Amino acid sequence: MALINADALTLNAREAETVSEVIFERVFNDSDLAEYHEIETGIDVKTQIAFAERLGLLGKKSEGCTPNEAGGFALTEKFWTPVLEDFRLKHCQNDMPALLKLFRKSQRINPDFFDVVGSQEFGVIISAVETSLLENIHRKVWFNDITAKTIENGGVFTNGTDLDYFNSFDGLFKQILAEVPVNASNRVAIDANAGASYANQALEEDAALAIFEKMVTSADERLVSADDAFILATRSLADNYRATLRNKNLGSGFLEVVEEGRPKLYFDGIEVKIRYDWDRYIKSYQDNSIKYHLPHRAVLTTKSNIPLGTLSEEDLTKLDVFYDKTLKTNIMDAAYTIDAKHLEAYMTVLAC
């Protein structure tokens, strides 16, 4: 199968002459992973993450010659369990004779016509693939599930989904849902998620304001006092909150401001980062044709509490590109190790 299908193009007297003149469809998230996560490198095998409990009360009135014994603390552990993922994309220049002008004008057929590695035009395609790779890693980090099942088999994934793109390791939603259960004090229910249809899953007016307020109120003091605390939220919640801000004057800590040319949302001084990609993944891969699976979601945490583990951060965004003379094919390979971890439940509030 050709990497690029050009059947839909109509070639006229003046076609696009370089790939730089082609408008690529935008991805849903090309943000740096470091915007949301601490990234731990050098992780390629099962590696221990050790946790030490906080010491309790210390110091009693001294009586006699024997000091008062203080209590100890326990150590617990989790493990990085990175998986190796890879993919290959191949492009044969002979597969697309209708688009010759989109690529370097060769001076001879063999080998110039076939080998486009290193050309400026082909570099644009490589850049597009790298961006899509980053978007896919964002998806995996949150929506992966080792035991993923389609709806017809008792799971939440849309029927027909290729689950091999989702089941290599457990993503953060799978971990957080397990470690912040329904009855936990740091779990906030979003009633609209229980709606039996798309229409019934719509948020009521000012719903996000109430949800964010419950999240902050129920958060551990160590979380709300953290300088790097943020709320990650679906667009559905962010839009609902924006509508409230347009109609109410809530004060300086509750607003949308423009910083460095980009609008930013705040709730009680805590930045609300909008995860437009979450909405897309839910609608694309967790839809049973009647309703979505938890279409409204928010997580209050810190990026140090939801780190990624990998052998090399560069592997997550770079391709190995080469030309195979035998096959006369331009090849793009990617391989990387990856895992995501939810570290401490008390440093998270989940709303869903």
C-alpha positions as CSV (number, residue, x, y, z in Angstrom):
1,M,0.0,0.0,0.0
2,A,1.4,3.4,-1.0
3,L,2.2,5.8,1.9
4,I,0.5,8.7,0.0
5,N,-2.7,8.2,-2.0
6,A,-3.0,10.9,-4.6
7,D,-6.0,9.6,-6.5
8,A,-8.2,12.5,-5.4
9,L,-5.9,15.1,-6.9
10,T,-6.8,16.7,-10.2
11,L,-3.6,17.8,-12.0
12,N,-4.0,21.0,-13.9
13,A,-1.5,23.2,-15.8
14,R,-0.2,24.6,-12.6
15,E,0.2,22.1,-9.8
16,A,1.8,22.4,-6.4
17,E,5.5,22.2,-7.0
18,T,6.7,21.3,-3.5
19,V,5.3,19.6,-0.4
20,S,5.7,23.0,1.4
21,E,2.7,24.1,-0.7
22,V,0.6,21.2,0.6
23,I,-1.6,22.1,3.6
24,F,-1.4,19.3,6.2
25,E,-4.4,18.5,8.3
26,R,-3.7,19.7,11.9
27,V,-3.2,17.1,14.6
28,F,-5.2,17.4,17.8
29,N,-2.2,17.8,20.1
30,D,1.4,18.7,19.2
31,S,2.3,20.1,22.6
32,D,5.6,19.1,24.2
33,L,5.1,16.1,26.5
34,A,7.0,18.1,29.1
35,E,4.1,20.6,29.3
36,Y,2.1,18.0,31.2
37,H,4.6,15.4,32.5
38,E,8.0,15.1,34.1
39,I,10.0,12.8,31.8
40,E,12.3,10.2,33.4
41,T,15.0,9.0,30.9
42,G,17.2,5.9,31.1
43,I,14.1,3.7,31.7
44,D,14.4,0.6,29.5
45,V,13.8,-2.3,32.0
46,K,11.6,-2.8,35.1
47,T,12.8,-0.1,37.5
48,Q,11.7,0.4,41.1
49,I,10.0,3.7,42.3
50,A,10.3,3.8,46.1
51,F,7.9,5.9,48.3
52,A,8.5,6.8,51.9
53,E,5.6,7.7,54.1
54,R,5.5,11.0,56.0
55,L,6.6,10.7,59.7
56,G,3.9,11.2,62.2
57,L,3.9,13.2,65.4
58,L,7.2,13.9,67.0
59,G,8.2,15.2,70.4
60,K,6.7,14.6,73.9
61,K,7.5,16.1,77.2
62,S,10.7,14.6,78.5
63,E,10.4,12.6,81.7
64,G,13.3,10.7,83.3
65,C,16.4,9.6,81.4
66,T,14.7,7.6,78.6
67,P,13.8,9.6,75.5
68,N,10.3,9.1,74.1
69,E,10.1,6.7,71.2
70,A,8.7,8.1,68.0
71,G,6.9,6.0,65.4
72,G,8.5,4.9,62.2
73,F,7.4,5.0,58.6
74,A,6.8,2.5,55.9
75,L,8.4,2.2,52.4
76,T,6.2,1.2,49.4
77,E,7.0,0.7,45.8
78,K,5.8,0.9,42.2
79,F,7.7,-0.1,39.1
80,W,8.4,1.4,35.7
81,T,7.5,-1.4,33.2
82,P,8.4,0.2,29.9
83,V,7.3,-1.4,26.6
84,L,9.1,-1.2,23.3
85,E,6.9,0.1,20.5
86,D,7.8,0.6,16.8
87,F,6.4,1.3,13.4
88,R,7.6,1.6,9.8
89,L,6.4,3.8,7.0
90,K,7.6,3.2,3.4
91,H,7.5,5.5,0.4
92,C,8.3,4.3,-3.1
93,Q,8.6,7.2,-5.5
94,N,7.2,5.1,-8.3
95,D,3.9,4.6,-6.4
96,M,2.9,8.2,-7.1
97,P,3.7,9.3,-10.7
98,A,1.0,11.9,-10.6
99,L,2.8,13.9,-8.0
100,L,6.3,14.1,-9.4
101,K,6.4,17.8,-9.1
102,L,5.9,17.6,-5.4
103,F,9.3,16.1,-5.0
104,R,12.9,17.0,-5.9
105,K,13.3,17.2,-9.6
106,S,15.7,14.3,-10.4
107,Q,18.4,14.6,-13.0
108,R,18.3,11.0,-13.8
109,I,16.1,8.0,-13.1
110,N,18.6,5.8,-11.3
111,P,19.1,6.5,-8.4
112,D,18.0,10.2,-8.2
113,F,14.3,9.6,-9.0
114,F,13.8,7.0,-6.3
115,D,16.0,8.4,-3.5
116,V,14.3,11.4,-1.8
117,V,15.9,11.1,1.6
118,G,17.6,14.4,2.5
119,S,15.5,16.5,0.2
120,Q,13.9,19.6,1.6
121,E,10.5,18.5,0.3
122,F,10.6,15.0,1.8
123,G,11.7,16.6,5.1
124,V,8.2,18.2,5.3
125,I,6.6,14.8,5.2
126,I,9.0,13.5,7.9
127,S,8.1,16.5,10.1
128,A,4.4,15.7,9.6
129,V,5.0,12.1,10.7
130,E,7.0,13.2,13.7
131,T,4.1,15.4,14.8
132,S,1.6,12.6,14.4
133,L,3.9,10.3,16.5
134,L,3.8,12.9,19.3
135,E,0.0,13.1,19.1
136,N,-0.2,9.3,19.3
137,I,2.0,9.2,22.4
138,H,-0.3,11.7,24.1
139,R,-3.2,9.3,23.3
140,K,-1.3,6.3,24.6
141,V,-0.2,8.0,27.8
142,W,-3.8,8.7,28.9
143,F,-6.1,6.1,27.1
144,N,-4.0,2.9,26.9
145,D,-5.3,-0.1,28.8
146,I,-3.6,-3.5,28.8
147,T,-7.0,-5.2,29.2
148,A,-8.8,-3.0,26.6
149,K,-12.0,-4.5,25.1
150,T,-14.5,-3.3,22.6
151,I,-18.0,-2.5,23.7
152,E,-19.4,-5.7,22.2
153,N,-17.0,-7.6,24.4
154,G,-17.8,-5.8,27.6
155,G,-15.3,-2.9,27.3
156,V,-15.5,0.8,26.5
157,F,-13.7,1.0,23.2
158,T,-15.7,1.6,20.0
159,N,-16.5,-1.6,18.1
160,G,-14.0,-2.1,15.3
161,T,-11.1,-0.3,17.1
162,D,-7.7,-2.0,16.6
163,L,-6.9,-2.5,20.2
164,D,-3.3,-3.3,19.5
165,Y,-2.8,0.5,19.3
166,F,-4.1,0.8,22.9
167,N,-3.0,-2.3,24.9
168,S,0.7,-2.1,25.2
169,F,0.7,-0.5,28.7
170,D,-1.7,0.9,31.2
171,G,-2.3,4.6,30.6
172,L,-3.0,7.2,33.2
173,F,-6.8,7.1,33.1
174,K,-6.7,3.4,33.8
175,Q,-4.3,3.9,36.8
176,I,-6.1,6.9,38.2
177,L,-9.6,5.3,38.0
178,A,-8.2,2.3,40.0
179,E,-6.3,4.4,42.6
180,V,-9.0,7.1,43.0
181,P,-12.2,4.9,43.3
182,V,-15.8,6.2,43.2
183,N,-16.0,6.4,47.0
184,A,-12.7,8.2,47.5
185,S,-12.8,11.7,49.0
186,N,-10.7,13.0,46.0
187,R,-13.1,11.7,43.4
188,V,-15.8,14.1,42.1
189,A,-18.8,12.7,40.2
190,I,-19.9,14.5,37.0
191,D,-23.6,13.6,36.8
192,A,-23.9,14.4,33.1
193,N,-21.5,11.5,32.3
194,A,-24.3,9.1,33.4
195,G,-26.7,10.3,30.7
196,A,-28.2,7.6,28.5
197,S,-27.7,9.6,25.3
198,Y,-25.5,12.2,23.7
199,A,-28.1,14.8,24.5
200,N,-28.5,13.7,28.1
201,Q,-24.8,14.0,28.5
202,A,-24.8,17.7,27.9
203,L,-23.5,19.8,30.9
204,E,-25.9,22.1,32.6
205,E,-25.2,25.8,32.8
206,D,-22.4,26.6,35.3
207,A,-21.7,22.9,35.8
208,A,-17.9,23.2,35.3
209,L,-17.7,25.9,37.9
210,A,-19.3,23.6,40.5
211,I,-17.1,20.7,39.4
212,F,-13.8,22.6,39.6
213,E,-14.9,24.0,43.0
214,K,-15.5,20.5,44.4
215,M,-12.2,19.4,43.0
216,V,-10.2,22.1,44.7
217,T,-12.2,21.8,48.0
218,S,-11.6,18.0,48.2
219,A,-7.9,18.3,47.3
220,D,-5.2,17.5,49.8
221,E,-3.6,20.6,51.2
222,R,-0.3,19.5,49.8
223,L,-1.8,19.5,46.3
224,V,-3.5,22.8,46.3
225,S,-0.4,24.5,47.8
226,A,1.9,23.1,45.1
227,D,3.3,25.7,42.8
228,D,2.9,23.5,39.8
229,A,-0.6,22.2,40.4
230,F,-2.9,22.4,37.4
231,I,-6.2,21.1,36.2
232,L,-6.3,19.1,33.0
233,A,-9.8,19.2,31.5
234,T,-11.8,18.2,28.5
235,R,-12.9,21.0,26.1
236,S,-16.5,20.3,27.2
237,L,-15.7,21.4,30.7
238,A,-13.5,24.3,29.6
239,D,-16.2,25.7,27.3
240,N,-18.8,25.4,30.0
241,Y,-16.5,27.2,32.4
242,R,-15.8,30.0,29.9
243,A,-19.5,30.5,29.4
244,T,-19.8,31.1,33.2
245,L,-16.9,33.6,33.1
246,R,-18.6,35.6,30.4
247,N,-21.7,36.0,32.6
248,K,-20.3,36.3,36.1
249,N,-17.6,38.4,37.8
250,L,-15.7,35.9,39.9
251,G,-12.6,37.9,40.7
252,S,-9.0,37.9,39.5
253,G,-8.3,34.2,40.3
254,F,-11.2,33.1,38.0
255,L,-10.5,34.3,34.5
256,E,-9.2,33.8,31.0
257,V,-6.1,35.8,30.2
258,V,-3.8,36.0,27.2
259,E,-0.2,35.2,28.0
260,E,2.5,35.1,25.2
261,G,-0.3,35.3,22.7
262,R,-2.3,32.4,24.0
263,P,-5.4,32.4,26.1
264,K,-5.1,30.7,29.5
265,L,-7.9,29.7,31.9
266,Y,-7.6,29.9,35.6
267,F,-9.7,28.6,38.5
268,D,-8.9,30.1,41.9
269,G,-5.4,30.8,40.7
270,I,-4.9,27.3,39.3
271,E,-4.3,27.0,35.6
272,V,-6.8,24.9,33.7
273,K,-5.1,23.3,30.7
274,I,-7.6,22.3,28.0
275,R,-7.1,18.8,26.6
276,Y,-8.8,19.1,23.2
277,D,-7.3,15.8,22.3
278,W,-9.1,14.0,25.1
279,D,-12.5,15.0,23.6
280,R,-11.4,13.7,20.2
281,Y,-10.1,10.4,21.5
282,I,-13.3,9.8,23.5
283,K,-15.5,10.6,20.5
284,S,-13.4,8.5,18.1
285,Y,-12.6,5.5,20.3
286,Q,-15.1,5.4,23.2
287,D,-18.5,5.8,21.5
288,N,-21.2,3.1,21.6
289,S,-23.3,4.9,18.9
290,I,-25.7,6.1,21.7
291,K,-23.4,7.9,24.2
292,Y,-19.8,8.5,25.0
293,H,-17.8,6.9,27.8
294,L,-17.1,9.6,30.4
295,P,-17.1,12.5,27.9
296,H,-16.4,15.1,30.7
297,R,-13.2,14.6,32.6
298,A,-10.8,16.6,34.7
299,V,-7.7,15.8,36.7
300,L,-6.2,18.1,39.3
301,T,-2.5,17.1,39.9
302,T,1.1,18.1,39.2
303,K,3.2,17.0,36.3
304,S,5.7,15.4,38.7
305,N,2.9,13.1,39.8
306,I,2.2,11.8,36.3
307,P,5.6,11.2,34.8
308,L,6.6,9.4,31.7
309,G,9.4,6.9,31.5
310,T,11.5,6.2,28.5
311,L,15.1,5.3,27.6
312,S,15.6,8.5,25.6
313,E,13.3,11.5,25.3
314,E,14.5,12.0,21.7
315,D,13.2,8.6,20.7
316,L,9.6,9.8,21.3
317,T,9.7,12.3,18.5
318,K,12.4,11.3,16.1
319,L,12.5,9.0,13.1
320,D,15.2,6.8,11.5
321,V,15.0,7.7,7.8
322,F,17.0,5.9,5.1
323,Y,16.9,4.8,1.5
324,D,17.0,1.1,0.7
325,K,18.7,0.7,-2.7
326,T,17.5,-2.9,-3.1
327,L,13.9,-2.1,-2.6
328,K,14.2,1.4,-4.1
329,T,12.2,2.6,-1.1
330,N,12.4,5.5,1.3
331,I,11.9,4.1,4.8
332,M,10.9,5.9,8.0
333,D,11.3,3.8,11.2
334,A,10.4,4.7,14.8
335,A,11.2,2.7,17.9
336,Y,10.9,3.8,21.5
337,T,10.4,2.6,25.1
338,I,7.5,4.2,27.0
339,D,5.6,3.9,30.2
340,A,3.4,6.3,32.3
341,K,2.9,6.3,36.0
342,H,0.4,7.8,38.4
343,L,2.6,8.1,41.5
344,E,0.6,9.3,44.6
345,A,-3.1,9.2,44.9
346,Y,-3.3,12.0,47.5
347,M,-1.7,14.4,44.9
348,T,-4.6,13.8,42.5
349,V,-8.3,14.7,42.3
350,L,-10.3,13.0,39.6
351,A,-13.6,14.3,38.2
352,C,-15.5,12.1,35.8
